Amino acid sequence: MDITIKDAQQQVDDWIKTVGVRYFNELTNLGILMEEVGELSRIMVRKYGEQSFKESDKQKDLADEMADVLWVLMCLANQTGVDLTDALQKNFEKKNIRDADRHKGNEKLK
């Protein structure tokens, strides 16, 4: 089943208002987002970096950790009135203008 960003934001909102009772406040959700990014980072540095896995990390799922980050980001977007579809489209436009030739000339990327 494909889902749009707009649909996902709505589903998160529906879930929060029914199962989750209400949103945590914005600063709490910002803290939760940082925690989730930390959990994602922990898996990434063990899988792709030099750190070895601890036994407790071996069962962690990279995709699930990424989804946790996305979930909380959508909560924050809903709480602050940000349409992530619109924001992402505008961000692509900004990057296409600002960075049109920037990376092509970067010797570090060759």
Buried (B, 14 or more C-beta within 10 A) or exposed (E): EEEEBEEBBBEBBEEBEEEEEEBBEEEEBBEBBEEBBEBBEBBBEBEEEEEEEEEEBEEBEEEEBBEBBBBBBBBBBBBEEBBBBEEEEEEEEEEEEEEEEEEEEEEEEE
